[in-house]
């Protein structure tokens, strides 16, 4: 259940990231027409500030992206866009009193295949590689540990999480889909495999609302469509918000939160936030 929810949430987050070209120009106009799918080209990029937290009763991951996370359109041939992104991680991965601490010799990245027709998510690949130091009984030891994490995800059918065309007051349902995910964790450049698994689940329907508002992010002030969805479950309750700026062809802010529910309602399982810093996108 935990992997399922985490996967669904991260997909929504990255999906929002997939759909976000934002412009550094300020805009306070009122949105008065239906907004359709934007057109991207190779070299378009969006730079975001990222904050990520994952917690649990026994295990905790609390990581923040160092510097900027830059998403770039690497390919636009055929019916798809290929987005690539890289960043640095700073944080701690813990299980109880033991775990690993990041160093400056770590990189994280992702590749996302997006359908042009609706910016629907088709495939997503994520990796984390580098040198960690060991934590034993809450003490960090100067012992280097190389670790690699890879995760590959396929959505069937394509997950169209942005309900184009967008307009103020729109409501609806984002359909359920199958999610097939494979992942591996290894140490010392692949010499020791810790896990290598594949699993499948069905995402639940997401009921959304879409309304107009004005927000401020590091890149400036924007008139946006706030697309909010939630899914109250028996064990989990999660929600996400995507702030899409039509004049820049993408989102300028994304927020996902998953509290524990109902037994651990005071604990937060996952928080993921993105805010636009800059872009070179032009309509």
RARA-V914664 format. One record per backbone hydrogen bond with DSSP energy under -1.0 kcal/mol. CO is the residue of the C=O (numbers start at 1). NH is the residue of the N-H. Records with the same first field share a line. If there is no record, write none. Layout:
CO: NH + NH
//
This chain:
1: 5
2: 6
3: 7
4: 8
5: 9
6: 10
7: 11
8: 12
9: 13
10: 14
11: 15
12: 16
13: 17
14: 18
15: 19
17: 20
35: 166
41: 44
44: 73
45: 280
46: 71
47: 277 + 278
48: 69
49: 275
51: 273
53: 271
54: 61
58: 96
60: 94
61: 54
62: 92
63: 52
64: 90
69: 48
71: 46
72: 84
73: 43
75: 82
77: 80
79: 116
81: 114
82: 74 + 75
83: 112
84: 72
85: 110
86: 70
87: 108
88: 66
90: 64
91: 102
92: 62
93: 100
94: 60
95: 98
97: 138
98: 95
99: 135
100: 93
101: 133
105: 131
107: 129
108: 87
109: 127
110: 85
111: 125
112: 83
113: 122 + 123
114: 81
115: 119
120: 115
121: 159
122: 155
123: 113
124: 153
125: 111
126: 151
127: 109
128: 149
129: 107
130: 147
132: 145
133: 101
134: 141
135: 99
136: 139
139: 136
141: 143
143: 134
145: 132
146: 188
147: 130
148: 186
149: 128
150: 184
151: 126
152: 182
153: 124
154: 180
156: 178
158: 160
159: 121 + 161
162: 164
166: 35
167: 170
170: 210
172: 208
174: 206
177: 203
178: 156
179: 201
180: 154
181: 199
182: 152
183: 197
184: 150
185: 194 + 195
186: 148
187: 192
188: 191
192: 187
195: 185
197: 183
199: 181
201: 179
206: 174
207: 230
208: 172
209: 228
210: 169
211: 226
213: 224
215: 222
217: 220
220: 217
221: 27
222: 215
224: 213
225: 244
226: 211
227: 242
228: 209
229: 240
231: 238
235: 261
236: 233
237: 259
238: 231
239: 257
240: 229
241: 255
242: 227
243: 252
244: 225
245: 248 + 250
250: 245
252: 276
253: 243
254: 274
255: 241
256: 272
257: 239
258: 269 + 270
259: 237
264: 267
267: 260
269: 55
270: 258
271: 53
272: 256
273: 51
274: 254
275: 49
276: 219
278: 47
//
